[in-house]
């Protein structure tokens, strides 16, 4: 087993979960209706819980403890894709991102449930079940708002157009991509992307939304190698505020 | 730089002098009733309501609103207007005593789910299913099937086809990561921490 490749894989997934979990948690108390606020916050908490599980796995492979990893790195040391760090904007953007990201995430963990690294396969099976709700939630909102009123359709369409190049950035390949695939640690970004495109098309087809032509889209890469937008560092600063005041604080 | 934090951008706008406006009515969705099955083999019980744009969304929103922390194996929802309610009693009478024994029988029968309230302030709990042509007939059928010595404060009847159930494939919605103590407020031991902090600052 190539441990460097495995760690890189775990870091990028855990970082995605942590950053989007934090971003989505910014809606807590501000959701469009109480019930949706609870649901969205709860899923944000799930994501942070999942990142914690993966950081613990990294710790068992010799990395530093989860709090240190989550709160003391700078933006350039994070491996998350740029999609998850973008500001929330209006709820339509957050919802579209939730749909595009969680669809990929659900397939990713389904693929990882067959990973040759057993601890990862085991935890992926559990996370996959948790994500069932996330994708059900996202798909239902997309179908409803994507065929409701002129305003809801145009809002989702604009957000979809905006998010799509960033969404393709989720599939930025690892430096050891070939090795990840040949050692059966992970089926690879390309395979994931193809399944994701099909699933996205399947849901969008049931709405009045249209997908941009895949061929004309230019993916926004860089996040996986630490090249982030200007939005990540302020997020990290806020997220680590308490930890930086008192690293020994329990909360 | 303009703040990226929605909490800052969504503060109420400051008004203009001399502006006196009527209060705007609440723009709210309708309500849906949520029933939860706490364990396999246990009956479904009424857990509360959610606001939602429609039945399907109410199912989605009910899942996190009512089964986020507690054990649950299944839930279902229906529009509040689909629930037929018997007269409420004060506990000296059985609600079934207010249900007539004979109602007009209709040829077309469909199934209704029946719920009992056995104590004031408790939840309505599912007791069984009857076949009937109307909600009134469902109550009469329920009286034949489920009335016993126990005082029932109130009876509900809901047409089975009005309910959005959890499908068998959706059952794994509740198979989540086991270590979720961070979801329990008690696990943060806020009281203990506050006490320790106050003792420290008073010392």
Interface residues (C-beta under 8 A of the other chain):
Chain A: X26 X27 X29 X30 X33 X34 X35 X36 X38 X39 X42 X43 X45 X46 X49 X50 X53 X87 X88 X126 X127 X129 X130 X132 X133 X136 X137 X140 X141 X144 X231 X234 X250 X251
Chain B: X4 X5 X6 X7 X10 X29 X50 X51 X52 X53 X54 X56 X57 X60 X61 X62 X63 X64 X65 X68 X170 X172 X173 X175 X176 X177 X178 X179 X180 X182 X183 X188 X193
